[in-house]
Amino acid sequence: MITIDWQQLERLLGEQGKVWLALSGGMDSMVLLHILTHQAPVAIRQRLTALHVHHGLSQHADHWLSHCQTTCKGYDVPFYFERIQIDQTGSIEEQARQKRYQVFANHLQAGDVLLQGHHANDQAETVLFRLERGCGWRGIQGIPACRRIGDANVFRPLLKTSRSMIEAYAKTHQLEWVEDESNLELQFRRNFLRHQVLAPWQANNADIAKQVAQSVERIQAESSVLERLLVETLAGFINRDGGLRLSLLPESERGFWLSAFLNQQGISVTQQQQRSLVDMFFSSQDKQPEYIRHHYRLVRFKAAMYILPKDQRAVEQALVAGTWIEREFDRVYCDQDVQLKPRPEGVQLCLPNGKHRPLKKFLQDQQVPSWWREQLPYVFAKGELVAIGGLWQHPDWSGQVIWQRNDRLPWPSDPSRT
């Protein structure tokens, strides 16, 4: 018999929240639908809605949609579906997963719960898949039973239930489900692990999937303690500007703490990327390493690593006297009509003592981080550079500039302070 922790579901569910079932039409989700419509408390049953994602990858996809729709109508369960488009480039599996979760996020509201039919065999496959790729202690935690998705929750109530138990339930209740033919294609690594590794293992030990799921549950519980201790220790390595103080990291633990620092900001790296980052950021101190990804950049400044947002190209803007202009990383005010322009080249700045200093040297003197030098508000009046934010103003220009940085782009202070 398959049991569901209804009390946990009720705890996750908001006062006005809906219970959404991710219904693919496969055996797992059809069994979960049957359990929900025949065993769930009335309060949960009344909030149930099914959601199907039509991927368009199989010639049978329309049949799967029709099957889900017909079954839900027979159970009197509200049914929604969405079609998505998958590019034929890159990882089709990863694209499908990302777009599927985007559909879920679009439907879920605060207090809702999304139910998914992942089971113990899925958990075992995930652990094997991640071990093969060389995961760390976070990866071996497998699939979480609960997690957040926006302001809603995802709950996987069958995660401790083996596929054989689900199949037995389906046959006992004479359920009908669809079979995704791609699940038999061994060129997909998960399918290979399922059919060529886990299946023979189960033939020798029928309970192996449940045993792996139990081990993962224990690892997850222990990891919550490790996570708390990690956060406390990591805080001692981070300066007040949010940078990771590289000089404090024990040599044998550099990769671990780099990954922990990035993970805290929602950035995951593979083991190979971790090694590359250690090599890059602990290289000769006269270099300025920069690791660029699509949505973020990693840089080193005075022995600390900083996470920066995607670079933004400075553009020319008119600033009307007596008004503020809001920019990506700052806001600027001037009491005169001026122009904000990109960083000029070959400029000599006139200093209060009457001497001149090249702009590049002046920015170095002011210890302006390299990533800020293109973003500074270079103020021009009548075609001449008259001010740079609050850092410099031409002695002969009488205007007033007020410059306020926001916290989106770090400006490290004295790196020696904690």
N, C-alpha and C positions, 0 to 999 in steps of 0.2 A: 504493500500500500504506500502511496506517495502522500506525504504530509507537507503542508505549507505553514509557515510561521505567520499566521494571520495577525497576531499581536504586533510583530515587527512591522508588517505592512501598515497597520493602523497608526503606529508611531511615526512612520515616515510621511504619512498622508496629512496634508493640511486640512483645515476645517472645511474649506470649500473645494478641496482638490479633487481632481479626477484620477481614475486608475486607467492608464493607457496600456494596452497589450501590443507589443511589437509582433505582428502576425505575418509570418512569411508564407504559411501554408504547409511548412514542413512538419514532421512528426512532433518535434519538441514543442513548438508553439501551439499546435493543435491540441496536444495533451494539456498544456497549460490553460488553453481556452476552455476545455471541457471541465477541468478542475474548478476554474473560476465560476463557471455557470452552474455547476452542480454541488460544489462544496463550500463556496465562499459565504461568509456572513452576509446578510441582506444588505447592510450598509455599504459593503464593498461591491457587491453585485450590482447595486443600483448606480454606482459611479463608473462602471466599466465601459470602456470604448476601445475598439480595435483599430489599429493603424497599420496599413500595408504599404510597403515601398516597392514600386514597379521599376526594376532596374533596366529592363529592356535588353538584357544580355542573352537571354535564352529564347528560343523559338516557342517555348511553352509558357512564357511569362504571362501572356494574356489568360491562359487557362488557370494559372496559379491565382491571379487576381479574381477571376470568376469563382473559383473554388472558395476562396476566403470570404468573398462577398455573400455567396449562397449560404455558407455555414453560419455566418454571423446573423443573417436574416432568420435562419431557422432557430437560433438561440435568442433572438430578439436583442442582439447586441449592436449598438450604433457602430457604424463602420466608415472609415475614411481611408483614402489612398492617395498617393502622389507618385507621379512618374518623374524619373530623373534621367539625365543623359550622362553616359560614361564615355570619356575619350578612349581611344584605342592605343594610347601611348602611356608609358610608365606602368606602374603597378595597378592593374584593374581592380584587384582585391582591395587595395588601400583606397583607391578612389571611391569605390562602392561604399566602403565603410564610412569614409568621411562625409559623403553626400547623404548617406542614410542617417547619420547622426545630425546632420544639418536639418533634415526633414523633422526629426524628433524634436530638436530644439525649437523649430518654428511653431510646433503645435503645443508644446508644454508650457504651462503657466505656473506661477508660484504656487507651491503646495501640491502640485501634481506628482504622481509616481508613474514611471515607465517600467513595466515588467518585461523581462526578456527570458527566453527559454534555455539559456546556457546551463549545461549539466556537468556532472563530474568528469565525463570523458573529454568535454571541451576544456576543462581545467587542466587535465593531464596533458592534453595536446599542447596547450599554451605554454606550460612549464617546459616541456620537451623542446618546443620550438625556440623558446628564449634561451634555454641552456645551450642549444646548438649554436646560437648566434653569439654566445659569450656574454650573458647578462650578469649583472651584479645582484646585490641583495634585494634591491627594489623589484627587479624583473622577475626573480624567482617567487615573488609573492603572488604571481598569477593574476587571475581575474577577481576583482573585488565583488563581494556579494552586494554591496551598496556603494554608490558614489553619487556625487552631485553632478547635475547637468543644468547649468544656469541656476535658476531659483527652484528647480525641481529635483527629484531624486530618481535614480535608476536602481531597481531591485531585481535580483536574480534568484528567485526562491527555489529553483531546482539544482543549484550548484553542488549540492551534496548527493544528488540522486544520479545513479548510473544510467547510461543509455539503455542497458538491458531492462532495467525496471520501467523506464519510460515506454520502451517498446512493448513490454508485457501489458502495461496499462492500456496502451492504444489497442492492442489486439483483444483484450478482455472486453473493452467497451465498444469494439467494432468501429473504431474511428477511421476516417479516410484522410489521407494526407498526400502531398505531392513530393516527388523526389527531384532534387536538383542534380541533373546529370553531371554538372561540373564537379560535384563532390567525389566522382570516381576518377578524375583526371590526375594522375600521379605526378605531373609536372609541377603542380602546386605543392609546395613543401608541406603544408598542413595535411593535405590529403595523403602524401607519402607517409608521414608520421602516423596518421590514423590507421591506414591499412597495412603498412609494412612493419611498423614498430609496435604500436599500441595493441592492435588486434592479436598478433601472436603472443604478446605478453599476457593479454587477458585469457588467452587459451590455456596458458600455464597457471595463471592466477586470476580467477574470475573477479576478485574484489580489488584489483590493482587501481582502477580509476577512483574508487571510493577512498582507498588508502592514500593515494596522492592528494585527493581533495582534502582529506583530514590533515595531512601534513602541511598543506598550504594554509589551511585555517590556523594552525598553530604558528606557522611562520608569520602570518599576518598579525596575529596577536602580539608576538614577541617584537615584531618590527615597529609596532606603535610605541613601544617603550624606547627602542633604539632611536626612533625618529625624534622623540622628545629630548633625549640626551644629545643627539646630534645638533639639534637647533640651539641648545644651550652652549655647546662647545663652539659651534660655528660663529655665534655672536661675538666671541672673543677674537676672531680673526677678521672681523669686518670693521672698517673705520667709520667715523660718523658721517662720511659722505657716501656710504654704501659700497665702497670698494673693498675687494678681498686683498688683505695684506699678505702678499706672496712670501715675503721674507720670514713670516712667522710659521709657515707650514712645514712640518717635519718632512724631510726629503722622501722618505719611503711612503708618505701618505698624501703626496701632492695631488695625484690623480683623484683620489677619493674626495678630498676637500674641494677641488675644482668642480667636480660633478655635483657635490652637495650644494655648493654656492649657486650654480646654474639652476639646479632642480628647484631650489627655493624660489626662483623667479620664473618657474614654469618652462624651463629649457632642459630638454633631455639630450644626452649625447651618447653615442655608441662607445664601446671600449676602444675602438680604433681612433675615434675622434678625441677621446680623453687623452690617449697617448700623444696624439699630435699637438693638443693644446699644452700639455706639459712641456714637450720639446720646444714649442714656440714661445711660451711665456716665461720660461726659465732659461732662455737663451741669453746671450751677451747683453748687458744692461745698456749698451750704447745704441741698441736697435729699438725701434718702436713697432712691435708686432701688432697686427690687426687681423682679426678673424671675422670675416663678413658673411652673414647669412641673409636670407630674404627679409626677415623682419627685425633683425638686431645685429649689433656689432660688438665684438669684444676687443678692448684695447688695454694697454698697460701704460700707466702714468705714475712715475716715481714709486716703483716697486709695488703697485697695487693694480689689480684687474678691475675694470669697470664694464658694466653692461650698458650699451648705448642704443637708442632707437635707430631706426633706419635713417640714413643720411638724407638731409633735405637741401635742395639747391636754393641758394639765396636769390631772390628776385628783386628788381627795382620797384619801389613803392613810394607814392607821394604821401607825405605826412602834413596834414593841415594844422596850422597854428592853433594851439589850445586844445588839441584832441589827442587821444591815445590811439595807437595802432597795435592790434593783437597779432602776434606772430606765433610760429610753431613752438618756440622755446622761450619766448620773452614777450614783453610789451614795452612800447616806447612812447614817450611824450615829448613834445617840443613846443615852445611858445612862439615859434616862427614857422612859416611855410618852408619845408625842406624836403629833400629826397633821401630815401634810404636805398643804398646801392650795394651790390656785391663788393667784396674786398678788392680794393684797387692794387695795381702792381707798380713797383718802383717808386713808391711815395716816401718822401722825407717828412717827418713830423717836426714841427717847430715846438720846442719845449719852453716852459716858463723862464728858464735861464737864458733864452736866446739861442741855445745850441739846437742842432738838428740831429735826428736819430732816424735811421731807416725803419719803416713800419715793421718789418720782420724782426729786427733786433728789439724794437720796443715791446712787441708782444712776448718775446722771450723774456725780457726784463720783468714784465708784469706776471710771468709764469702762467700765461693764458694756455689752457689745455689745447692741444693741436686740433681737436674736433670742434672747438669753439671758434677758432680763428676765421673760418668762413661764415660763421653764423652771427658774428658781432654786428650791431647796428652801425654801419658806416654812414654818417650823416653828412650830406652835401648841401651847400647853399651856393646858388649861382655857379654851379659846376665845380666848386672847390670843396675838398674834404675839410670840414670844420670841427667834427667831433666823432669820437668812437664810444658810443654808449656813455658810461660814466668813467671810462678809463682815461680819456684824453680830450682836451678841447683847445682849439687854436687860441692863443693869447689875444688875438685881435678881434675875435668873434664874440659878440655880447649875448648870444642866445642861451637859453636854458634847456638842457636835455635831462629827462628823468628816465632811467632804464631799470626795469625790474625783470629778473630771470624767474622762470618757473622751475619746477623740479623734474621736468621731463629729460633734461640734458644735464648731467652732473658737472659741477665745477669744483673739483677737489681743492680743499684747503691744505693746510700744512699736513703732509702725509705722516708726520711723526706722531700726530695726536690720535687718540683712539676714539 
